[in-house]
Amino acid sequence: MNRQDFLKFTGMLTATTVLAPAFMQAKSMQPETDIKPVLLPPLDPLDHGGSMGLRTRIYSAMTNGVYSSVECAVAPLTMGPPPHMHKELDELMYVTEGTAHVLIGDEIVQVNAGGWHLRPRMITHTFWNAGNETLRFIDMYFHQPFELYLEKIFFQMNDANGYPEGSEAKTNAIHLLNEEFGVLFAENSWNERQEIAKEYGLK
């Protein structure tokens, strides 16, 4: 055995001898609730249904509450929610198609396809699609299972479940949901939303 082969062999042997026990110990210390690998297969593009579409890709339960994410599709010339802020939620947007207009505090920024936008908690924000093409993005949530909030708004609070649009039942349910998830709206949020929609010609 020449010197180079010997060094390779002894180096590998030393690394194996030193690292293997540490690796085995670390593996034995992993809690049973450790995050498991999950394969998310590609899906057909999300349909906005003439307004806004949503589907959850990663639930907080899959990551021990660390992280979750949803896909959103927004129709052309469509306004998002009224300006609001979150007590505990940090939010990260990744635009995959189109351009998102984002109000963050008193500033409006444009996030083009391939761009990211981080919105920390306790900052007023909203978004909209001012373009003539579909806006698609991934929204990522940290420290809170906000996907559950959105699924209730999008899929459960509807006419079929006893929550007609504009009804007292729906208003009260959304109020309780906002309190549960720490979503805060200013008194003029709806007026501000209408002003933005008017300025950009949004529905």
N, C-alpha and C positions, 0 to 999 in steps of 0.2 A: 504494500500500500504506500503510495507516494505521500509527500507532506500535505499537498492540497486536499487529497481525499481524506487523509487522516483528520485534518482540521474540520472539514465539513462533517465528518462522522462524529467526532467528539463534540462539536458545537451542537449538532442536532441531538445527540445523546444527552448533553448537559441541559439543553432547553427542555427536553422531554422530562428529564428527571426533576427539574425545578418547577416547571409549569404544570405538569399533570396533577400533582396533589392539590395545587391551588385551584385548578379548574374543577376538579371533583368536589372540593369543599364548597366553591361558589355555587355549583350546580345543586348540591344538597341543601343549600341555604335558600334557594328560590322558593317563594311561597306558592301554595297550590293555586292561588288566584292570579298568578302571573299572566300577562297578556299573551294570547295565543296568535300565531300567524293566521292570516285570513287572505285568501285570494279573491279579489273583486274582478269578475270578468267584465270585458267591455260591453256596453249596452247601446242600443239605438239612441240617437240624439233625443233629448228630452223635449217634449212638445209644450209650448207655452199656453195652448188652448185659447189664444186670443187675448190673454192677459199675462198671467204669470204661472209657471209650473214649477213643481218642487218634488224631489225625491231624495230620500236619505241614502247615503252610501255607507257611512260608518256611524254606528250608534255608540254613544258613550259607554254603554254596557260592554262593548267589545274591547274597550281600552281601559277598563277599571276607572272610568270617569275622567280620564286625562284629556280626551280629544274626541270630537265627532265632526262629521262633515256632511253637507248636502249639496246637491246640484240644483241650480236655478236656471230657468229659461224665461226671459222677459220679452214680450212682444214689442215690435217697433212702437215708438212714441208712447211708452207706458210709464207711469209714475209708480214709484215704490211706496213704502209705508210713510206715515208722517214722521218728521224728524223726532228722534228719541235717543235715549242713552241707556246703558246697562250698568247696574250696580256692581256686578261681579264678572261679567262675561267679557273676554277678550276675543276679538273677531278678526279673521284674516280672509280676504277675498283674493281669488286667482281667476282672472278673466280668460276664458278659453275661446270666445268668439264675440265679435262686436266691440263696442266701447261702453263702459259704464261711467256715468256721471255720478260723482259721489260728493255729497255735502258733508264736510267734516268740520265741526265748529262753525266758523263764519266763512270758510273757504270752500270753493268748488274745484274738484280735481277730476281729470279724465283718466280713466284706467283702460288702456288699450289691450287687445288680445295679447296674452303673454305677460301682462303686468300684474303686480301684486299690490294690495293695499291693506295695511294693518290698521285696525281701529281698536285702540285700547279702551277699557271701560271708562265710564263717566265722561265721555265726549259725545256731544250731540251729533247725530249723523243720519243720513238716509241715502238712497240711490235711485236712479232712473235710467231709462233707455231713451235717449234723445235722437237715436239714429233710425234709419229706415230698414235696418236689418235686425235679426234676432240677436239679443244679448244673452250669452250663456256664461256662467261662472260657477266656480266651486267656492262655497262659503265654509270656513273652518272655525270651529268653536272650541275654546279652551276654558276649563274650570266649571263648566255647566252643561247639562244635557239639553241644550237649546233646540236640538232637533225635535224633541218631544213637544216643546212649545209650538213650533212651526207646524208639526203634523196635526196638532189639535186645531189650530187656526185654519189650515188648508183643507183638512179631510174630515174633521169631526163636527165643527161648529157650522152646520149647514141646515137647510130647510128640512131635509130628511130626518135629522136628529133633533128637531124641535128648536132650532136656532135660526129663524128667518132673518134675512138681512135687515138691519135697522130695528130689530125687536129688542124689548127690554131684557129678555132672557139672554140674548147674545151679548148685549152691552155689559150686563152683569157678569157673565161668564168670562168675557175677555178682561174685565177689570180685575177679577180674582186671579186670572192667569198672569196678568202683568205684575200683580203683587207677589205671586209665588216665585216668579223668575226675575224680579227686580228690574222690570222694564219701565222706564220713566218717560213721561211725556210732559212737555210744557203746556201751559194753558192755550198758547197760540199755535200749537203744533199743526192742527188741521188747517188753520188759516194759512200757515206757512207752506203746507203741502199744496194747497190750492193756488197760491201765488207762483210756486215753482211750476206747477202743471200749466198754468196760464202762460207763463213766460216762454216755456219750451213747446207749447202746443201739444201737451200730453193728455192722455185719457186716464 
